[in-house]
Amino acid sequence: MRSLNVLTLPDTALLLSSRLTTARSWLMQQAARCVHAALVLLAVCTTCSALAQGQEALIRKNLAERIPQLPKIDEVTRTPMAGLYEVRVDGTEIYYTDAQANYLIEGNLIDTRNRRNLTEERVEKLTATKFESLPLKDAFTIVRGNGERHCGL
């Protein structure tokens, strides 16, 4: 005849307590790992941001020293091409430079793989006007259909 292991109530409570302690310990380890990963990610992002700001400052400084007749730089941003930066002056005038501002390129940046003129797209984005910002109180309006679509000339 087989004997059955019968747990008494105190034994069951002790077993559950030990399993809860093990689960709590495992959860604490996972939480510590998540916090550690978040802190590492924050440090990397902060470092990258600081490097980008330092790079922008270096480009601004070098261009101002080397080409004093260049108008005030509005913005310096990275382009999809590694090591190439966009320099925007006078609102919509765009130039390109390397990371040390040793070279200044005037012209269009073309993404040949996707067949897109990145310079043209950027200028269009900079010069775009939101329809909502137009002074519609002074406009002539013609409604055709339900008036769902709008066109401004």
Residue, then its C-alpha position, 0 to 999 in steps of 0.5 A: m500500500r502506498s503512503l500519501n504525503v499529507l501536508t498539514l496547514p502549517d506545512t502548507a503555509l510554510l511552503l507557500s511562504s517560501r514560494l512567495t519569498t522566491a517569487r518576490s526575490w525574482l521580481m526584485q531582481q528583474a526590477a533591478r535589471c530594468v532600472h539598470a537598463a533604463l539608467v544605461l539608456l538614459a546615460v547613452c541618450t544624454t551623452c549622444s545629445a551632448l555630443a550632438q550639441g557639441q558638434e553643432a556648436l563646433i560647426r557654427k563656430n568654424l563656419a563663422e570663423r572661416i566664412p564671416q560673410l555667411p548669414k547667421i546660422d538658423e539651424v544645424t541638423r544631421t542628415p541621413m548621410a553619415g557625417l553630413y550635416e544640414v546648415r540652414v541660414d536665412g530661413t530656407e537657404i540650405y547648405y551641407t557640411d562635414a562634422q568639422a565644417n571643413y567643407l561647405i556644399e551648396g546644392n541638392l542632396i538626393d537619396t538615389r535609393n528612394r529617388r527623393n530630393l531631400t533638400e527640396e522636401r526640406v525646403e517644402k516643409l520649411t515653407a509650408t503654411k498651415f491652412e488653419s493659419l490663413p486669414l479666412k475672414d478675408a477669403f472668397t469661399i466657394v462650397r461644392g459638395n459637402g465642403e469637406r475638402h478645402c483649397g487655397l490659392 
